[in-house]
Amino acid sequence: MQAAQVIARWELRNTLRSRWVAGYAGAIAALSAGLFAYGGGMPEQVVVSLLNVVLLVVPLVSLLFGVVSVHTAREFLELLLAQPLRREELFWGFVLGTVVPVALVVPVGLGIAWGVAARQGWELYGILALESFLLSGSFAAFGIWFALRWEERLKVFGAAILLWFALSVLYDGVLLAAAFLLQRYPIERALFVALLLNPIDLARVAVLLQVDAAALLGYTGALLRQVVGSTWAIPLVVVGSLCWLIVPLWQAARTFVRKDF
Amino acid sequence: MIVLHRVCKRFGTQRVLEDISVTIPAGRSVAVVGPNAAGKSTLLKCILGLVRVDSGEIWVGGVSIKQTPAYRQRMGYMPQQPRFPENLTAAEIIELVKQVRRLSGAVEEPYIERFSLAQELTKPVRALSGGTRQKLSAVLALMGEPEILVLDEPTAGLDPVTAQRFKAELRARRAAGTTVLLTTHIVSELPELVDEVLVLLEGRVVLHEPIAALATDGSPTALEEALVQRIREG
């Protein structure tokens, strides 16, 4: 995997020099610092406020980043594929160099603000940083997969926006309606599964379990804590989030290895 | 030697390459010509492994390209549209490709000088003109002196002076025994660049002959007329 390391290193350098990534990191750091400044410096309050932004903005930004990174690199990927290296090496080098820095934007931006303004509650920072990393990585991987899967840019962007809208906006509404309409039936197990089927919900529940904000947990989160207990709820959710990173990455890798360029 | 045996490729329902069997002996230079969408670039990409063939076999230097990507160590590729990571400099792009190809030493230096690229090396790619990117692409293909050059419309986008230098380099490579496979729409440059012409039409080889057999007087005009006539005949 020496070629993968070489490609990852250079891709990382390319991504870190991107003004777009710098602007995104700066915006997250400024937002975090602002929330600490006007939120009385209480980490729990800042996290709850920041969580809404993270859950709404990070998936969309990461999805679009994943799509654009493939579209802009397409001809260069062709050139690299003409070199003596395996497709798997190129794919993992490219992914490491592009997805990891973008997934680290929130952990780093928030971490700087946290270190300056809060200096406490690092467990809470840790879970938010971890979940935003996994969430961002997952959606960037979806973006890469879509861009590799379809040639037409309109279709790719359409699929990306649709996925974001479905998981961040539509999903909870549908779930709530289903819970209301089926309230006479034992749907706890189905709702439990429904929680695992949405990476955004998983991130939200993981962070709120750490904050211990029972009122904000929602039905599925409360159910999760009731079923597996407080101790195992967060690890279970983190494993669920990790699966949401692995699945689209695996799909993207499969598509890349079989693709005609 | 490059050997293609009964190679077929479809994109969806569209047949792009149909039953292509071609042998390109080592040290020969071959131009793949034909109208737009004839399958020229796809043919080159199949040889490079960028496009997977549906059926048939391709061997490069006696090794099936399905076995290992190591055969590409012997090949230099110049794509039709060179695009590079926008935030890296030209020098960094060269270094990246050198590391991937495991080339050591200043193998790029002669070509940087030949294509007057020294002044541009420290600039990020986003600041380079299209012509300069094409020169960078030429350096990447030529450095390390690969045994086989695969060039997709190599002179398109180059200024006349650089195009002349590039063609002089190709002539020198031919003389040194490098196998060259290129596509072009500029028929007038064929006599000075290649030994053979392979005409593709709707994915099929309709002609594969030495250039001397097509234009007996060696003039570009005669060659162009002969090619057009063969393409019309299908």
Boltz contact constraints between the chains, C-beta under 6 A:
constraints:
  - contact:
      token1: [A, 3]
      token2: [B, 100]
      max_distance: 6.0
  - contact:
      token1: [A, 6]
      token2: [B, 99]
      max_distance: 6.0
  - contact:
      token1: [A, 6]
      token2: [B, 100]
      max_distance: 6.0
  - contact:
      token1: [A, 10]
      token2: [B, 96]
      max_distance: 6.0
  - contact:
      token1: [A, 14]
      token2: [B, 85]
      max_distance: 6.0
  - contact:
      token1: [A, 14]
      token2: [B, 87]
      max_distance: 6.0
  - contact:
      token1: [A, 14]
      token2: [B, 88]
      max_distance: 6.0
  - contact:
      token1: [A, 17]
      token2: [B, 87]
      max_distance: 6.0
  - contact:
      token1: [A, 18]
      token2: [B, 87]
      max_distance: 6.0
  - contact:
      token1: [A, 75]
      token2: [B, 81]
      max_distance: 6.0
  - contact:
      token1: [A, 75]
      token2: [B, 83]
      max_distance: 6.0
  - contact:
      token1: [A, 76]
      token2: [B, 83]
      max_distance: 6.0
  - contact:
      token1: [A, 76]
      token2: [B, 84]
      max_distance: 6.0
  - contact:
      token1: [A, 78]
      token2: [B, 50]
      max_distance: 6.0
  - contact:
      token1: [A, 78]
      token2: [B, 79]
      max_distance: 6.0
  - contact:
      token1: [A, 79]
      token2: [B, 79]
      max_distance: 6.0
  - contact:
      token1: [A, 81]
      token2: [B, 50]
      max_distance: 6.0
  - contact:
      token1: [A, 82]
      token2: [B, 48]
      max_distance: 6.0
  - contact:
      token1: [A, 82]
      token2: [B, 77]
      max_distance: 6.0
  - contact:
      token1: [A, 83]
      token2: [B, 72]
      max_distance: 6.0
  - contact:
      token1: [A, 83]
      token2: [B, 100]
      max_distance: 6.0
  - contact:
      token1: [A, 83]
      token2: [B, 101]
      max_distance: 6.0
  - contact:
      token1: [A, 84]
      token2: [B, 69]
      max_distance: 6.0
  - contact:
      token1: [A, 84]
      token2: [B, 70]
      max_distance: 6.0
  - contact:
      token1: [A, 84]
      token2: [B, 72]
      max_distance: 6.0
  - contact:
      token1: [A, 84]
      token2: [B, 73]
      max_distance: 6.0
  - contact:
      token1: [A, 85]
      token2: [B, 69]
      max_distance: 6.0
  - contact:
      token1: [A, 85]
      token2: [B, 100]
      max_distance: 6.0
  - contact:
      token1: [A, 86]
      token2: [B, 69]
      max_distance: 6.0
  - contact:
      token1: [A, 260]
      token2: [B, 51]
      max_distance: 6.0
  - contact:
      token1: [A, 260]
      token2: [B, 52]
      max_distance: 6.0
  - contact:
      token1: [A, 261]
      token2: [B, 50]
      max_distance: 6.0
